[in-house]
Amino acid sequence: MGVAKLTDQNTIVPDSKYARVERERRYLLNDLPKIMSRMDYHLQITDNYITGTRLRIRKVRDPNTNKWIVKFTQKFAPDPADLSRTIITNIYLNAIEAETLSVFEANEIRKNRYPFPFEGREFSIDMFLGDLFGLVMAEVSFETDEELDNFPLPRFALAEVTNNEIFSGGKLSVLTFADIRKEVEQSGLAGEVSRK
C-alpha cells in the first residue's frame, strides 16, 4: 500500500474558528498626504511571502522602542474577483519560532506604515522601500459589508486599486516599481491618476 499524497483535489480546508473576515479597500497615492511627513511616527514592516503558498511572515518593528511583533499569517480571498474581503488567520511568533520559519524560500516586501486618521476613519499609509521604492498606498478597514460597499474614494487618493490583484501583497512581492508604473499605464489607471 502506497503513502497517500496531499493534493489540491484531496485536501479540504474547513472553516476555522480562528480565522476572520478582513474587509479592506486599497488606494494608490502620489505621496504621503500633505499634512504628513516622513519623520512622523511609523512602523517598519517586513513581509516575507512564502513561495507557492498563501502564507507570509510579517515582522513589525517600532523604531521608537526597537520592539518587534512577528506574525505568521494565512490570507486569501474566497472570491478571487473580490479582493476587498479576505479570510485572515494570524499566529504570533516568538524569536525562536520566527527563526525556525525563516528557512522557507520567500519574496520580501519592506515598507514604512504611517497611521492616518481621516474623516473618522483610521487609514494606514504604506511607503514601500527596496525594489518598490516610489510606491505609496493607503488602506482602510471596515467592520461590516455595508460600510465597505458604501465608502467613497478619499480625496487624498489617486485611484482605488482594491480589486487589482497586482496591488495585493503576494503579487507586489515579485514586482518592482517599474513594473507597477507599467501596470498603471497599461490598465487605464494612468488616466484616473492624471485627472487628479
N, C-alpha and C positions, 0 to 999 in steps of 0.2 A: 504494500500500500504506500502511495506517494504522500509527500507532505503537501498540505493544502497551501495554495499560494493566494495572497491577497491581491485583488484587482479592483478597479473601479466598479466592475459589474457585480462582484460578490461581497462588497463591503458597504454596509449601511451606516449612516451617521444619525443616530436617534436624537431627538430634541434633548437639550441639556438644561438642567435647572441652573447651571452656572453661566450659560450664555444669555446675552441680552440683545435687544434690537437697538442699534445706534442709528439715529436719524440725523443726517448732516447735509448741508449744502456747502459747495466749494466755489470759490471765486478767484479769478485771475486779477491781479493788481499790477500797477506800474511800479509802485514803490510802497513804502510804509505810508499810511495816511499822514497828511501834512502836520498834524499836531503831535506826531511821534518822532522819536529819534532813535538811531541805532544804539545809543547809550542807555535807553530806557531799560527797565527790568525785563529780562527774558530768561528762558530756559534753553539749554543746549541739548538737542535731541540727535541721537544716532540710531537709525533704524537699519537693521540687517534682515533683509528678506531672504529666507532660506530657499535656495534654488529649487524650482519644481514643486513648491508647496504653497499653501495659503498661510504660512507661518512667518512670523517675524520676531526678532528680539529687539526691544526698544530700550535704550539707555537714556535716561533723562537726568541731566546734571544741572543743579542750581549753582551758577558761578559765584554767587554771594557766600554760600556756605560750603561749597565743594562736596555736597551730599548728592548721592545718586539714588535713583529708583530704576530698577530693571524689571521689565515685564516681558513674558513670553506670551505672544498673542496669536490667536487664530481669528481672522476677519475675512468674511466673504459675503457677497450679495446673493441671496436666494434667487432673485430675478436679475439675470445679467443685464437686462435692459434698464433697470432702475438701481443705480449705484447710490442713491440717497438713503436707502435703507439696507443696512448690513447687519449681520449677526457677528457679534464680537464676544470672545472669551479671553480673559486675562488671567495669567498666573504670575504672581510676584516672586522674584527670584532673589536669593542671597548671592554673595560673591562667588562661592564655590559652584553653585548651580549655573550661574551665568557663564563662568569659565568653562564648565563642562560642555555646555551647549554651543560654545563659540567654535567648536571643531567643524560645524557644518559649513559647506560652501554657501556663500550668501552674497547678495548685492547690497551695497550700502548707500544710504542717503544720510546727509548731515544737514541740519538746519537749526536756526535760532527761532524760537517761538515766543512771540510777544502777546500778552493779553491785551485786548482792546474792547472796552465797554463802549457800545454804540446803540443809542436809541433803545435802551432797555434790554439789550442782548449782550452776551459775552462772546466776542469773536476771538479766535486765535489767528494771528498773522504769522505766517512762516516765511522767513527769508532763507532760501536754500544756499548751501555752500558747495564747495568742490565743483564737480562737473556740471552741476545745475545752478551755479552762481549766476545771478541775474533774474532767476525765477522768484516771484513773490506771490503767495496765495493766501487767502483767508478762508476760514471755515467757521461754521456756527452750527450748534446742535439744538435739537428740539425734543420735547417730551412727547408730543403727540403728532400723528399723521396730519391732522388739520393745521397745526402750526406750520409744519414743514411745507405742506401744499400751498399755503396762502402767503408765504413770505416773499416780499418783493426784493428785487435786486437792490442792495445797498448802494447809496450814491458814491461811495468811495471805490467801488469795484468797477473794473473794465468790462467783465463778462462773467456769466456763470458757466462753470465747467464741470458741474457735479456729475453729469452722465456721460462725460467724455472720458473714456477709460484711460486714455493716455495720461490724464492728470491724477490717476489713482497711484497710491504709494508703490505697489508692486511693479507697475509699468514704469513709473518715474525712475525706479532704482536701476534700470538698464539704459537710461537715456542721458543725453547731455542737453545743455541749454540751447545749443544749435539745433538739436532735434526738435525741441519744444517750439522754437521760433519757426521752424519749417512747418510744423503741425498747425500753428496759429495761422500762417499764411495759406496753407492748403485747405483748411477746414472752413474757411469763411469767418473765423474769429477775428482776423485782421480787420475786416470791415466793421465789426462791432467795436473793436478797440479803437479804431481811428475816429469813430463817431463820438467818442467820449471826450 
